[in-house]
Amino acid sequence: MEKRSVVIIGSGPAGHTAAIYAARANLRPLLFEGFMSGPAGGQLMTTTEVENYPGFPEGILGPEMMENFRKQAARFDTTILTEDVVRVDLNRRPFVVHGARTAVEAESIIIATGATAKRLDIPGARDGELWQKGVTACAVCDGAAPIFRNKPLFVIGGGDSAVEEAVFLTKYGSVVYLVHRRDELRASKIMAERAIKHPKIKILWNSEVSKVIGSKIVEKVELLNVVTNQTEEREAGGVFFAIGHSPNTHFLNNQLLLSQTGYIKVTPGSTYTSVEGVFAAGDVQDPFYRQAVTAAGSGCMAALDAERWLSAKGIHH
């Protein structure tokens, strides 16, 4: 079995940035980019125009940006395996990372497997239907797109992030409907009041979006009142899921300390996890910011943390 100083799991901005830094430190990283578990390249593979990443004044397409990240990691001698990691064994040293086809020993591991936005399985909102054609799970990423300008927009959810997304979208939409199944918001008091008082936000209580309608892009939604069981159609320019994210941590099999919501816990201000020699970067450990630029930044931190840790342990390549 091959042994590496650093094995990186994940191929979004965090994983590739970690690879670039680790490779330039002559650590010869091996990166599992995934295959079946979701697009290699992470959530940016499903976004179109990225306009908030510094250094790209004209914007850049998400998939193109991730292709650039990948080329840069490969250029500095990162071995990239196109397969999923099935499990890791953190109870022995060196650790063992089991890919779908390849098992590798690792002196240190950087986990950058990201998170997946939760979506509801609603007719019209699925892959191959209107998903990414007006239906999205990231208002901050996509809200400024021209298709949403001055249109009625629908946010599904009732927590703090749903309110945040609704408030954010008031800059673009003509009106923002917050669609919530219950008769009160789960959001904190201060956030709930912000939504209720906002002149451009209307809360649709006891309601759910039962169907998304449109030929090429979102044109209408069908709303179901869960109390009266009646449905109505309304004009819509966009539908935003704001029902949280699921961090991709299942393969860890509870060998690392996770938060209540499943994110990997790191020592604040670092990428150190509860197991020495294992580091976490990007959205898998970040329920707050979840941006490409913050993920890349924490990928850099993880590589530097791993390099220092390996040096202190006298483990060298």
Disulfide bonds with the S-S distance in Angstrom:
Cys138-Cys141 1.94
